[in-house]
Amino acid sequence: MGDLEVMLEKFRFLTSGESHGKCLTAIIDGLPSGLVIDTDFINSELKRRQQGYGRGGRMNIESDTVEITSGVRFGKTTGAPLTLVIYNKDFENWQKIMSAKPEDESDEKSFTAYRPGHADYAGSVKYNHKDLRNVLERSSARKTAIETAVGAVAKLLLKHYGITCYSNILQIGSGTSEEEFHAEIDKAKEAGDTLGGKFEVVFENLPVGLGSYVQWDRAIDGKIAQAVMSIPAVKSVSFGNGQHGYKIPGSQFHDQMYSENGKIYRKTNNAGGVEGGMTNGENLVVKAVMKPIPTLRTPLNTVDSSNMTETTAHFERSDTCAVEACAVVAEARIACVIANEIMLVNPADHL
Ligand code: EPS
């Protein structure tokens, strides 16, 4: 085993940016040189994230497109850190409020009533903020736009190795078909309420043996679970039929193995493509549940941090349902984990 396999991160990235700040930025490190960067593909992924039934007013303002400011020359990576930028169109309306200059300080758009379900309470205690705007701006799911762009770059690397992915919405409220999803979302919107849902992400054509069983922090299912669980509003992540594993006997749960022409095959994929913390050559199937968006037009009971009196939560605008967007973000996050695993076992400096 080489040193690189012990290393946990080869393809790595950091992002920055606030929901109503000037821009969102990401720096990706560890990409090989010679990878063709298809900007149209990145932008089409950004568009997918913006779509979906039930999105709110912000998506009518933004038309997210990426600018590449380093690491790519003439359409190919150079091996240097790749920087991606998405400009927030809404910044135009927030320039003074989001200003870095001390002389621009004002109370405009500040708020002190915690929004239950959001990062407001714990974030304000942790970072000692009186104005909860300071918590909202970075905790907002707006940052998933730049994560989607990073994921699109990861997908381009995976495509080079023949790995592809897709996602499906499985349930929204009590709806299980597209028509029912729309009806459920319409109903929630009318009631000033919000809805969550369940989705799955599938990756195909993965090599056997990504991840490892030798240390807990090298298990690929653990890494993927972290990547998906940390998407804002995701509250549950499972693999294959894992969420039903408590009620299915072992004789029916485990994916028995058969052989044809010297090749192993299985008739089921309850493990979701992971055994012993490693990919097993079956499709990777990750399922997740997004909770309902916590910003409601019919606001929730809460406490105002300025005087500790009971009140109702702050509302500006919100999506009614963002499960379709969440599935696109989950694809991106998982693509980054798999790109990293590929780079660990196949540490190419150039393609
Ligand atoms: C989002 C942009 C945000 C929200 C949403 C996600 O824009 P704004 O706050 O200006 O309406 O629509 O974020 C949340 C509701 C949240 O709680 O994080 C986006 O680009 O996806």
Residues whose N, C-alpha, C, O or C-beta is under 5 A from the ligand:
A	BS01	EPS	R58 S139 S140 A141 R142 R317 D319
